[in-house]
Amino acid sequence: MWFDEFRLHRVSVGVVHVDALDSTDVILKLLQGTRTDVIFLSGASFAGFNIVDCRSVHDRLRVPVIIISREKPHNAAVKRALKKHFEDWKKRWGLVQDLGTIHTFAPKPSDESLHFEAVGISAARARRLIKAYCATSRVPEPIRVAGIMAKGLALAGRELSSGRHEIGDAESQRLKVHDGK
């Protein structure tokens, strides 16, 4: 998703595989030929333990990467899980360690705290950017909108794979189409 302040300009969708290490390549491919000033990620892993190499993303694109978490990451538990389930756990753990310090702050005094890691940008500047993009909640707008879209895409995928297709927001429209399977 590309935002200009709070206007959404473009959406691209990529597919990553569960517990693979392809999320970095997918992000780089999605951003190829584009211009952006900052990359916000909702966590550093997608589809299980498909961990983004945020240093590589920053080095290749020369753009800061800010990783946002609503809950404080439990890195000791992550390390235990990686050791237990992955032969390449050292590589994956290295990607987690490369994220650096976990910072905690509340974008607004009345908000719950957010947690973030910053790659290629100071913590102070990352805080300012996070605050600037928190328009309607404690989460930066690009991450909030991406979450809404991801949930919608996941629902659509489940509906299509089940053979049941809904048009629009079926809850409000009460319209359903079944393909007879």
C-alpha positions as CSV (number, residue, x, y, z in Angstrom):
1,M,0.0,0.0,0.0
2,W,1.3,3.4,-0.8
3,F,0.1,6.4,1.2
4,D,0.6,10.1,0.5
5,E,-0.1,11.4,4.0
6,F,-3.5,9.8,4.6
7,R,-4.5,9.2,1.0
8,L,-4.2,5.6,-0.3
9,H,-2.6,5.6,-3.8
10,R,-1.9,2.0,-4.6
11,V,-2.3,-1.5,-3.3
12,S,-0.2,-4.5,-4.2
13,V,-0.7,-8.0,-2.9
14,G,1.9,-10.7,-2.6
15,V,1.8,-14.3,-1.4
16,V,4.2,-15.8,1.1
17,H,4.4,-19.4,2.2
18,V,3.9,-20.7,5.7
19,D,7.2,-21.0,7.6
20,A,9.3,-20.3,4.4
21,L,11.8,-17.6,4.1
22,D,10.3,-15.8,1.1
23,S,8.7,-12.8,2.7
24,T,11.8,-10.6,2.1
25,D,11.8,-11.4,-1.6
26,V,8.1,-10.8,-1.9
27,I,8.4,-7.4,-0.2
28,L,11.3,-6.5,-2.5
29,K,9.4,-7.6,-5.6
30,L,6.3,-5.6,-4.5
31,L,8.4,-2.5,-4.0
32,Q,10.4,-2.8,-7.2
33,G,10.2,0.3,-9.3
34,T,8.3,2.3,-6.6
35,R,9.3,5.2,-4.5
36,T,8.5,5.3,-0.8
37,D,9.9,7.1,2.2
38,V,9.3,4.5,4.9
39,I,8.1,0.9,5.2
40,F,5.8,0.0,8.1
41,L,5.5,-3.7,8.9
42,S,3.0,-5.2,11.3
43,G,5.5,-7.5,13.0
44,A,8.6,-9.1,11.4
45,S,7.2,-12.5,10.5
46,F,4.3,-13.5,8.3
47,A,2.7,-16.9,7.7
48,G,4.1,-18.5,10.9
49,F,7.9,-18.0,11.1
50,N,8.4,-16.5,7.6
51,I,10.7,-13.8,9.0
52,V,11.5,-10.6,7.0
53,D,15.2,-9.7,6.6
54,C,14.6,-6.1,7.4
55,R,18.3,-5.2,7.2
56,S,18.3,-6.5,3.6
57,V,15.1,-4.6,2.7
58,H,16.7,-1.4,4.1
59,D,20.0,-2.0,2.4
60,R,18.5,-2.8,-1.0
61,L,15.9,-0.1,-1.0
62,R,17.6,2.6,1.1
63,V,14.4,3.1,3.0
64,P,13.9,2.9,6.7
65,V,11.8,-0.1,8.0
66,I,9.7,0.3,11.1
67,I,8.3,-2.9,12.6
68,I,5.2,-2.3,14.8
69,S,3.7,-4.7,17.4
70,R,0.7,-4.2,19.5
71,E,2.0,-6.7,22.0
72,K,5.6,-6.8,23.2
73,P,7.5,-9.5,21.3
74,H,8.5,-12.4,23.5
75,N,11.9,-13.1,21.8
76,A,12.9,-15.8,24.3
77,A,9.8,-17.8,23.4
78,V,10.5,-17.2,19.7
79,K,14.0,-18.5,20.0
80,R,12.8,-21.7,21.8
81,A,10.2,-22.3,19.1
82,L,12.7,-21.7,16.3
83,K,15.2,-24.2,18.0
84,K,12.5,-26.8,18.3
85,H,11.0,-26.6,14.8
86,F,13.6,-25.4,12.4
87,E,17.0,-26.8,11.3
88,D,17.9,-23.3,10.1
89,W,16.9,-21.7,13.4
90,K,20.2,-19.8,13.7
91,K,19.5,-18.0,10.5
92,R,16.0,-17.1,11.5
93,W,17.1,-16.1,15.0
94,G,19.7,-13.9,13.4
95,L,17.0,-12.1,11.5
96,V,15.1,-11.4,14.8
97,Q,18.3,-10.2,16.5
98,D,19.1,-7.9,13.5
99,L,15.9,-5.9,14.4
100,G,17.7,-4.4,17.3
101,T,16.1,-2.9,20.4
102,I,12.4,-3.2,21.1
103,H,11.1,0.3,21.9
104,T,7.9,1.0,23.7
105,F,5.7,4.2,23.7
106,A,2.2,5.4,23.5
107,P,1.5,7.5,20.4
108,K,-1.0,9.6,22.4
109,P,-1.2,9.9,26.2
110,S,-4.5,8.1,26.3
111,D,-3.3,5.2,24.1
112,E,-2.0,1.8,25.1
113,S,1.6,1.4,24.4
114,L,2.9,0.2,21.0
115,H,6.2,-1.6,20.5
116,F,8.5,-1.1,17.6
117,E,11.9,-1.8,16.2
118,A,13.6,0.5,13.7
119,V,16.0,-0.4,11.0
120,G,17.8,2.4,9.2
121,I,16.2,5.1,11.2
122,S,16.7,6.5,14.8
123,A,14.2,5.5,17.4
124,A,13.3,9.2,17.9
125,R,12.5,9.7,14.2
126,A,10.6,6.4,14.1
127,R,8.5,7.6,17.1
128,R,7.7,10.9,15.2
129,L,6.7,9.0,12.1
130,I,4.5,6.5,14.0
131,K,2.8,9.4,15.8
132,A,2.3,11.3,12.5
133,Y,0.5,8.2,11.0
134,C,-1.7,7.5,13.9
135,A,-4.9,9.2,12.7
136,T,-7.7,7.1,14.1
137,S,-6.1,4.6,16.5
138,R,-2.8,3.9,18.2
139,V,-1.7,1.9,15.1
140,P,-0.3,3.8,12.1
141,E,-2.8,4.2,9.4
142,P,-1.0,2.1,6.7
143,I,-0.9,-0.9,9.2
144,R,-4.5,-0.4,10.2
145,V,-5.7,-0.4,6.6
146,A,-3.5,-3.3,5.6
147,G,-5.0,-5.3,8.5
148,I,-8.5,-4.6,7.3
149,M,-7.6,-5.6,3.8
150,A,-5.8,-8.7,4.8
151,K,-8.8,-9.9,6.8
152,G,-11.1,-9.2,3.8
153,L,-8.7,-11.1,1.5
154,A,-8.5,-14.0,3.8
155,L,-12.3,-14.2,4.1
156,A,-12.7,-14.0,0.3
157,G,-10.1,-16.8,-0.1
158,R,-12.0,-19.0,2.4
159,E,-15.3,-18.2,0.7
160,L,-13.9,-19.0,-2.8
161,S,-12.2,-22.2,-1.7
162,S,-15.5,-23.4,0.0
163,G,-17.5,-22.8,-3.2
164,R,-19.6,-20.2,-1.5
165,H,-19.3,-16.7,-2.9
166,E,-20.6,-13.6,-1.3
167,I,-21.1,-10.2,-3.0
168,G,-19.8,-7.2,-1.1
169,D,-20.5,-7.0,2.6
170,A,-23.0,-9.8,3.0
171,E,-23.8,-8.8,6.5
172,S,-25.1,-5.4,5.5
173,Q,-26.4,-6.3,2.0
174,R,-27.9,-9.7,2.8
175,L,-26.9,-10.8,-0.7
176,K,-25.5,-14.3,-1.2
177,V,-24.6,-16.2,-4.3
178,H,-24.0,-19.9,-4.3
179,D,-22.5,-21.6,-7.3
180,G,-24.5,-24.8,-6.7
181,K,-21.5,-27.0,-5.6
